[in-house]
Amino acid sequence: MIIACTDPSGPSRRAVDWAEREARLRGLPAPVVLAVPPDPGRVEMVVCGVPGPSDAGDPDPGLRLPAAVRAGGRPLVLVPDGSARPPRSERILLGTDARRASDDVIGFAFDSARAHGALLHVVHAWSLPSCAAEWPFGVPEAERAIWEDHEVQLLADVLRPWRERYPQVPVYEDVLLLAAAQALLHHADGASLAVVGARPGEEWGEVVRLLLRRGSCPVAVVPARTARTTTPARTTS
């Protein structure tokens, strides 16, 4: 069951439209529409509207939602004002840390891509290791390529079992030397949905807030209950 939260505001009406389309794609009953967000632990997915970027004076759209909803145990899809219209081409954007990959988050993204018949664009952001500061004239290109190859392999290893489980889902793996928020913002425009994880007990981070302020696509915040920590060896010269 999908729950859509509504009130007289424009953002909430758009959230209902998005929830209805999502229910059709997933073969689920029509969403249940409520005026007050429920306990997310009782349902499959909660869809809420949030103000778009034009709403000045609200630097953190979505944070006005009840804390129990923001930190709930089910995926919470936030639909910014003006983003509910289906894009011209389907693309699901997944932001993941391949070192702390969550099966809950990755599984939700793959299932969403299957339902939408969409390309799954997986973004893994990384940074240079601390030893990079030891080079007085910058990191040699060969050394940087070695580190990047490790990051590419790490993401490929994380996604391999999911590719086998969802052979019908095309996947584009993207490894970027950027901060996580900037890496996702760079590709959010035109996406059907952006999927990010939220660790238990953690408030929404910079990534979710920036995506909501941009208001270019709905954002699914998925509880990251399970994680596999992997730290690949990095070769240094």
C-alpha positions, 0 to 999 in steps of 0.5 A: 500500500502507498500512502499519499499525504495531502492538504490544501497546498499545491505541493501535496496535490502533486504528491497525490498525482505522483503516488497514483502514477507510482501505484499504477506502475507497481500494480498496487491499489490506488493510494490511500490519501490522508490529511496527516502523515501516518506512522511510516512503519505501517505502510509500504511507502509514504509520499509527501509534497514539499515546497519547491525552490521558489518558496523563499524563506524555507531553506530546508523544505520537507523538514517541517514534516513530523520527525516520526515521518522523517525518521520512519521505517519505510521509504519516504518519497518527497515530491517538490512543487512542480516536479510531479510531471513525468519526464520525457525519458525514464531514469532513476538516480541512485546515490550510494556509498559503495563502502557502506552499501545498503541492500535496502536502498539499492533494492528499492532503486532497482525495484523502482527502475524495473517498475518504471522500465527505466535506466538506473543511474548509480552514482558513487562519489569518492575523494582522494586519500589523505596521502594525496596531500604529500605530493607537493606538485599534485597527484600524478595522473597514474596514481589517481588512475589507480585509485579510481580503478579501485573505486570503479571495481568496488562499485561493480562488485556491490552492484553485480548481484543486483544486476543478476537479480534484475537482468531487465534493468539497464544500469549505468555505473558512474564514479565521480571525484566529487562531494556526494551532494554535488555528484547527485545534483549534477545528474538530478535534472531530468531524473524520474526519481532520486534515491538516497539512504538514511541511516537509523537515528540520523537526520537527513543530510546535505544531499537530501536537503540540496536535492529538495531545494533544487526541486528538479525531481522527487526524492526517495529517502530509504532507511538504510538498515543493512550495510556491508562495509567494504574498504578496498586496498589502495595501491600507492607508489 
